[in-house]
Amino acid sequence: MSDTLQLSPTTTTTAPERPPQAREPWADVAKGACIMLVVLWHVITKNFLQVDWHLPVPLPGAWGLLGEQLLPLRMPLFFAISGMFAVGAVGRSWRVIGRSKVAKFGYLYAVWLLIHTLVLALVPDFDTARAAGPLQLLEQLTITPSNLWYLLALAVYFTVAKAARRLPATLVLGVALALSVVVAAGLLDTPGNRGGLYQNLVFFLAGVRLRPAVEGLAHAASWRRLALLGGGYALGLVVLRLLPGTGPLVSVVAVAFGVTAAALAARSATVARVLGDIGRRTLPIYVLHMPVLAICHAVLIGPMDRADPPMQLLLAVAEPVLLTVMVTWFCLALERSLPAALVDLPSRTRRPAATG
């Protein structure tokens, strides 16, 4: 998603044009890390922990525990960065944002929900939510989003950000934070992935409203600050087990930690190139990884169940990382073969053929 504003046909040339704001490398690194963590979480919960392990050490449980500790970081940071990239779009007219963002992400959610429903029906033993009939499909399309809820959330969040654009930031962020706390405390019924949609609005809006502050945090990144934020994050995880309603506040610290870590990581040319490229191509990974993982699970679960203890020990150490990398690579390899109608809202007018 671009955060630059395009000139309209009526723009005059008498006023100097503002150069487009450069895309921050650390932000793409952060998005790349987040989508990899999303894939890793699904690999752990929907494949790795479903294996019939016969091990003398609790390695499967350790992977599950690690994934849980990253819950306050993954999607809040992902949405905060998405909000930063949305600043330019939110400043456009309702007509433009309605088609380029709201309709686009709503359309992509509906199309990919149908694809997921069809593909996952072929892998009935894969442990994930799926519509078993028309009514459940309608529910997932409207009020109880599926595993693709990030797309539906973007459609909703762009609408809210645009509608609340002229309201004070303290009011907008305060209301969104209150909603997040209420959901985290279990005071609101949130079946399926509805809770994630409610809880992460505040982070998207914070990215939109507080972009300069987030960028300032990244530019001031240091190893000392990373250690302090890491300690605060670890302490927050302890508090979170005692007081679930503190989840959004722990996520604030986690996001600050993630921004700082991404800014430091982006100083490495190799990391910036690899994770940055992934961060600029998160859509195909997000929409494709679940069906790809379901097929991998169907192929791997039997051999992993029957593997002897030494092989199982090796798999318990390395399989989550290896499968995460493999699934991500395969999704990116499939990207070029996806029809345009599966990655963007179809255009109402046919573009003229290129000449020369």
Secondary structure, 3 states (H helix, E strand, C coil): CCCCCCCCCCCCCCCCCCCCCCCCHHHHHHHHHHHHHHHHHHHHHHCHHHCCCCCCCCHHHHHHHHHHHCCCCHHHHHHHHHHHHCHHHHCCCHHHHHHHHHHHHHHHHHHHHHHHHHHHCCCCCCCCCCCCCHHHHHHHHHCCCCCCHHHHHHHHHHHHHHHCCCCCHHHHHHHHHHHHHHHHCCCCCCCCCHHHHHHCHHHHHHHHHCHHHHHHHHHCCCHHHHHHHHHHHHHHHHHHHHCHHHHHHHHHHHHHHHHHHHHHHCCCHHHHHHHHHHHCCHHHHHHHHHHHHHHHHHHHHHHHHHCCHHHHHHHHHHHHHHHHHHHHHHHHHHHCCCCHHHCCCCCCCCCCCCCC
